[in-house]
Amino acid sequence: MARDGEEAIVKYREAFGSDDPYVLAIMDLTIPGGMGGKEAIRLLSDIDPKITAIVSSGYSNDPVMADYQKFGFSGILAKPYSVNEMGGIIRGVLSGKKHDA
């Protein structure tokens, strides 16, 4: 867990160089008072060009949600979502399928 994109970058960088790197990041598009997913994914992609990340937001009309792959994400979770929807997206993304909900 990270409060915002800046903290996520620090944690991801530490884990990336370890024996236990992250296999998936789920990032909120908008973080009040902090760095959101759109900015963070660019910096995380510099650390790991093969990052697997899902963007989540309640703003379904945001361009990132409409064209998430263009922004470096592997899938989307539109809020609100259920645990089952989340699990399906995660399974789909980790299996390499284009997936959104």
N, C-alpha and C positions, 0 to 999 in steps of 0.2 A: 504494500500500500504506500502511496505517496500523496501528499497534499496537493501538489501541482506539478507541472511539467519540469520545473527546475529540479525538484527533489527526485522525480522519476529518472531524469537524466543521470544524476549522481548515482542512484541505486543501480540503474542499468549498466552504467560504465563499470562499476565495481563488480557486478555479477558477470559481465561479459568476459572479463579477464580471469574468471575463476573456474573451478571444476564443476560449478553448478550454475550455469547461465540460465537466464529466463528463456522460455520457449515461446512466450506470448505476452503481449502487453495489451491491456484494455484501457483506453484513454478517453476521458471526457473532453468533448470539443471545447467547451467553455468553462473556465475556472474563474469565478469572481475574485479579482485582486491577485491573480496568479497567471502563470503561463499555461495555456490550454493545449489541447492535443495537436492542433494544426501547426503551431510553432514547435512543439516538442518533437513531433515526428521527423521534422527536417533535421534536427540536431541528433536525434537517435539514429537516423539513417546514416549519418556521418560516422558514428561509432560502429554500427552494424548494418551494412547495406542490405543484408538479407533478413532484417527484422520482420517479425510477424506481429502485426498490431491491428486491433479492432478499435474503431472510433465509435463513441456513444454520445448521443445528444437527443434532446427533446425538440431541437430546432430542425425539423425535417426538411425545411426549405433552404437550409444552408448549402452552398455549393459543395462543401466537403462531403456532406452526406449524399448528395446527388452523384458525385463523381469521386468516390473515396479512393479508388485505385490511383487516380491521377495525383493524389496528395500523399501517396505512400502507404495507405492502409490496405489490409487484406480482407476486411469485412466491416460491416456496420451493425450496430445495435441501436435501433430507434427507441427512445423512452416513451412511455413506460414499456417494460418487457418483463416476461416471466422468467423464472429459473429455467424452465424447459426451453424457452426460446434462446436464452443465453447459452445453455448447454449445446443446443443444435448449431448455433453459430460457431462456437468454439470447436466442436467436432469437425464441422465443415472446413473451417479455416486451417486447422491443424492437419487435415487430410489433403489439403492443397486445392480444395474446391472453392470457386468464387461463391461467397455466401453473404447474404444480408437479410435483415429482418427489421 
